[in-house]
Amino acid sequence: MRIAILSRNPKLYSTKRLQEAGQQRGHEIDIIDTMHCYMDITSARPSVRYKGKRLPKYDAVIPRIGASVSFYGTSVVRQFEMMGTYSINESVAISRSRDKLRSLQLLSRKGIGMPRTGFAHHPDKIDDLIKNVGGAPVVIKLLEGTQGIGVVLADTAKAAESIIEAFMGLNASILVQEYIKEAGGSDIRCFVVGGKVVAAMKRQAAPGEFRSNLHRGGSASLTRLSPDERKCAIDAARTMGLNCCGVDILRSNNGPVVMEVNSSPGLEGIENATGKDVAGIIIEFLEKNATPNKTKTRGKG
């Protein structure tokens, strides 16, 4: 097959591993900078152009699109889809998962466990917003934050009010969530491919930190999932309509709760922690599903 990896940085671990895995299985792999693509939008022969040339016909694309370029990146993926190219994650599913509010609303509608959450832009009664999610301590998140940036733990109601007021002063929309204390500063990253959890790791926050992101100094280790945790991750991926994603869950006293569904999960942490060839599993999934001009019906929301 001829496969395009949409990535802004060919030196990233995830991009290199996907390229290596594809080449080892005999496929032709091109790495394309998403933001340097431009589109010829026509009813006769839609195309994607790159470096002054029309890109060839690809059997499949693997979008590695950062949150900061979601709008343009998903537009490029959509153009490939119009050309009959199979995308491991459809553009609409990527957009759905990137919208934190929409994704939480969809998870809620499907009855998937999640922390009690409030959403606000300019609440008149900040104390009621805090009380409605169970009171302090609470986690306050910027709607557009990534990799733990814009996520604050407020230990007291007074601190929460001050933080919310500060975000309001910046004209920012925020999520206020209950703090799952029993998780102990750890979460579980479940890597889902094709409706199956193919790898899972426990991420533990660094001392003095409550955010478990590896970018923030957290550590990763192999973990065993319970049947409920496995089902929770698979249901969350299906709800978003994603074939390949990372589902982050917390172990709460009421069972697993979903924190986020990531449509472009990194491979380095999960491969190092589990020893599994996740990149190879992704390529294998494409081999089974990326037939030319094949259309699929996926989850909607």
FIMAR-872157 format. One record per residue (C-alpha): residue in one letter; x, y, z. Coordinates in steps of 0.5 Angstrom, whole numbers, plus 500, padded with zeros to 3 digits. Example, Ala and Ser with C-alpha at 12.3 -4.5 7.8 and 13.67 -1.06 7.14 Angstrom:
BEGIN
A525491516/S527498514/
***
This chain:
BEGIN
M500500500/R502507499/I501511506/A501518508/I503520515/L501527516/S506530521/R509537522/N515534525/P518528521/K523527527/L518526532/Y518519536/S511517534/T512519526/K519515526/R516509529/L510509524/Q514510518/E519504520/A513500522/G510501515/Q517500511/Q518494515/R512491512/G513493505/H509499504/E511506501/I511511507/D511519506/I511524511/I507530509/D507537513/T500538514/M500546514/H504546508/C499542504/Y494546500/M488544497/D485544490/I477544491/T473542485/S468538483/A471535478/R478532481/P479535488/S486534490/V492536495/R498540493/Y505540496/K511543495/G508545488/K506539486/R499535486/L500529491/P499522489/K493517490/Y494514497/D491508500/A491511507/V493517511/I495517518/P493524521/R498526527/I495533528/G496537534/A491541538/S493548535/V492546528/S486542529/F482546524/Y486546518/G489539519/T482536519/S481540513/V486537510/V484530512/R477531509/Q480533503/F484526502/E477523504/M474526498/M479523494/G477516496/T483516501/Y482512507/S484515514/I485511520/N481517524/E476521520/S476528520/V469529523/A471524529/I478528530/S474534531/R469531535/S474529540/R478535540/D472539542/K472538550/L465540551/R462536546/S466530547/L464530554/Q457531552/L457525548/L460521553/S455523558/R449522553/K452514552/G452513560/I460513560/G463514567/M466521568/P468526573/R462531575/T463537570/G461544570/F462548564/A462556564/H464562561/H461568565/P457565571/D454570576/K454565582/I461562582/D460559589/D454555586/L458552580/I463550585/K458547589/N455543583/V461539582/G461537589/G465543592/A473544593/P478541592/V476542584/V480542578/I479548573/K481547566/L481552560/L477549554/E483550549/G489547554/T493541552/Q498537555/G496539562/I497546560/G491551563/V489545568/V489548576/L487544582/A484549587/D484546594/T479551597/A473554595/K476561596/A482559591/A477556586/E473563586/S479567585/I482562579/I475562576/E475570576/A482570573/F480566567/M473570567/G478576566/L481573560/N475572557/A476564557/S471559557/I472554563/L471547565/V470545573/Q471538575/E470534581/Y477532584/I478524584/K482524590/E483517590/A486516584/G492519587/G495523582/S495517577/D491516571/I491510566/R492511558/C489506554/F491505547/V485503543/V486501536/G480498532/G475497538/K481493542/V485496547/V492494545/A496497550/A495500557/M500504562/K499507568/R502514569/Q504517576/A505524577/A511527579/P512529587/G508535588/E504535582/F497532581/R498532573/S500525570/N502528563/L509525561/H510532559/R510534566/G515529569/G510524570/S512516570/A509511566/S509503568/L505497565/T498496568/R493491568/L486493566/S480491569/P474488565/D470495567/E476499565/R477496558/K470496556/C470504559/A476505554/I473502548/D466505549/A469512549/A473511543/R467508539/T463514542/M468519539/G468515532/L475514533/N479507530/C486509533/C486513540/G488514547/V483514552/D485517559/I481514565/L482515573/R480509578/S475512582/N471509588/N465509583/G469505577/P473508571/V472515569/V474518563/M478524563/E480525555/V480522549/N486523544/S486522537/S493523536/P496519542/G504519543/L507512542/E514513546/G511512553/I506507551/E511503547/N517504552/A512502558/T509496555/G514493550/K509493545/D509494538/V504499537/A506502531/G506495528/I499494530/I496501527/I499499520/E496492521/F490495522/L490499516/E492493512/K486490514/N481496513/A484501507/T482498501/P481503495/N475507495/K472503501/T467507505/K465506512/T459508517/R462510524/G459513530/K456520529/G455526534/
***
